[in-house]
Amino acid sequence: MQKTSIILATVAVFGLAGCLEGDVERGVAGAGAGLVAAEVLGTDRTGTMLAGAAAGVLCDDAGINGCR
């Protein structure tokens, strides 16, 4: 049950990333989501946080409508 709530929290963070105004804000939200994902998946925290931060920063450049 705990994994389900953590996954839902991660989805909520990514959903709110579109409400953030700048790349820095989206990067911080992505890093937070990456940390949650690392805990759920049991992966390296630093690498997963960096991947999440990169996804947050670059999501608007990739043309994703929720990130504009």
C-alpha positions as CSV (number, residue, x, y, z in Angstrom):
1,M,0.0,0.0,0.0
2,Q,2.9,2.4,0.8
3,K,4.3,1.9,-2.7
4,T,1.0,2.8,-4.3
5,S,0.8,6.1,-2.3
6,I,4.4,7.0,-3.2
7,I,3.7,6.3,-6.8
8,L,0.6,8.5,-6.7
9,A,2.6,11.3,-5.0
10,T,5.2,11.1,-7.8
11,V,2.5,11.4,-10.4
12,A,1.1,14.4,-8.6
13,V,4.5,16.1,-8.5
14,F,4.9,15.6,-12.2
15,G,1.4,16.9,-12.8
16,L,2.1,20.0,-10.8
17,A,5.3,20.6,-12.7
18,G,3.3,22.3,-15.4
19,C,2.1,24.8,-12.9
20,L,5.6,25.9,-12.1
21,E,6.9,28.9,-13.9
22,G,10.6,28.5,-14.5
23,D,13.1,25.8,-15.3
24,V,14.6,25.9,-11.9
25,E,11.3,25.3,-10.2
26,R,10.5,22.4,-12.5
27,G,14.0,21.0,-11.9
28,V,13.6,21.0,-8.2
29,A,10.2,19.3,-8.5
30,G,11.7,16.8,-10.8
31,A,14.6,16.1,-8.4
32,G,12.1,15.6,-5.6
33,A,10.1,13.2,-7.8
34,G,13.3,11.4,-8.7
35,L,14.1,10.9,-5.0
36,V,10.7,9.4,-4.4
37,A,11.2,7.2,-7.4
38,A,14.6,6.1,-6.2
39,E,13.1,5.0,-2.9
40,V,10.3,3.1,-4.5
41,L,12.5,1.4,-7.1
42,G,15.6,0.9,-4.9
43,T,17.9,2.7,-7.4
44,D,20.8,5.1,-6.8
45,R,19.4,8.3,-5.3
46,T,21.8,10.7,-6.9
47,G,21.5,9.4,-10.4
48,T,17.7,9.2,-10.2
49,M,17.5,12.7,-8.8
50,L,19.6,14.1,-11.5
51,A,17.5,12.3,-14.1
52,G,14.3,13.7,-12.5
53,A,15.8,17.2,-12.4
54,A,16.9,17.0,-16.1
55,A,13.4,15.8,-17.0
56,G,11.9,18.7,-15.1
57,V,14.1,21.3,-16.7
58,L,13.9,20.0,-20.3
59,C,10.2,19.0,-20.4
60,D,9.1,22.3,-21.8
61,D,11.8,22.2,-24.4
62,A,10.6,18.7,-25.5
63,G,7.2,20.2,-26.4
64,I,5.2,18.6,-23.6
65,N,2.0,20.7,-23.2
66,G,1.9,20.3,-19.4
67,C,5.2,21.9,-19.0
68,R,4.6,25.2,-20.6
